[in-house]
Every structure is written in C-alpha cells, then in structure tokens.
Amino acid sequence: MFIQTEDTPNPLTMKFLPGRTVMDSGTANFPDSDSADISPLARRLFDVAGVTGVFLGRDFISVTRSPENDWQMMKPVLLGVIMEHFVTGAPVMSVRMDEPESDEADSEVVAQIKELLDTRVRPAVAQDGGDIVFHSYRNGVVSLAMQGACHGCPSSTMTLKMGIENLLKHYIPDVVEVRPVL
C-alpha cells in the first residue's frame, strides 16, 4: 500500500491519500480525541503524540498537529498507523455516518446556498484537505463552519470573505455577508 501526502494551506495540517475510499459518504470531523469514539482510525491517529485533530474525507485523511511538534517526526508514524489500519481491514467508522438531509422546510435561498456550496465550494475545499458545512442563514447572513485543514487555516478568512461570500452574493442577491462559525 502506498500513501501519498500533500501539504495544505494550513501549515499545521497534512493531507494523507491512501489510494482508496476512506468515507463511503459524507465526512467526519474530530476536533479533539474525545470526539473520536466512533472512529477506530481517528482514535489510533490521536494516539500519536502531537495530533490535535483528524478529518476524514471521501478519499483522504487530514491530520492536524500541535505547533510544538513537527511533520518530520510525526509523518512516518502517521503513515504507519494509516497503513496498518487499512491493511488489517478494520473499519474507519464504528457507526454509519449519513449525509445530512436537506430540510424540506429550507427556504429557496437556503436551498440555493446549499447547492452552490455542494457543487462549487466543497470540491475545492476538499482539495485542500477540509470541508465547509452550512450552519444557518438569517437576515442575509450565511454562517458556515470550516472543518479539517480549513479550520484554523491562516487563509480561511480570505476564503470565506473573498471567495465564498463573493460567489454567494453573485448568484444570490439576498446574501449580504458570510461569517464563520467558531
């Protein structure tokens, strides 16, 4: 098994590409070890000293480290953990994660926002090892949560304001601002 790695715009997060499906559907975000109970893979990754976050995408794993640690020491250990996990055939998740369903009560504006996020934004954000999740829409303000490599990334504010906000404003005149959910 050969696992590729990619740097992300967030210097504290690295993207691991195992060359196989990680999540059959959806994504899973584990911002700390306490949240990783439902993923044997995430639990094992948190056992590596310095790991502070794990994000599982369709075909990648993003791992976030503490600033005190460095990739040179952590990367070989993380590669070993990921390889061993997949070689043994252990499940990535111990419970099934379903894609959030669209609320039938969603307004037309919310439906448009979600559609643009799913088709134009999420694929680009996934290339950087993260995800973006719709949180709410009220009075022209869209609230979004950044996950994986995008959470805490120095360029995430620019992505939200200059990229996503401009895109949503262009296609949906009712949108006046995009704000991060912290």
Salt bridges, closest charged atoms under 4 A:
GLU6 OE1 - LYS15 NZ 3.86
ASP59 OD2 - ARG58 NH2 3.40
GLU84 OE2 - ARG44 NH2 2.98
ASP98 OD1 - ARG96 NE 3.14
ASP106 OD2 - LYS114 NZ 2.79
ASP118 OD1 - ARG122 NH1 3.31
ASP131 OD2 - ARG122 NH2 2.66
GLU165 OE1 - LYS161 NZ 3.15
GLU165 OE2 - LYS169 NZ 3.44
GLU177 OE2 - LYS161 NZ 3.32
GLU177 OE1 - ARG179 NH2 3.13
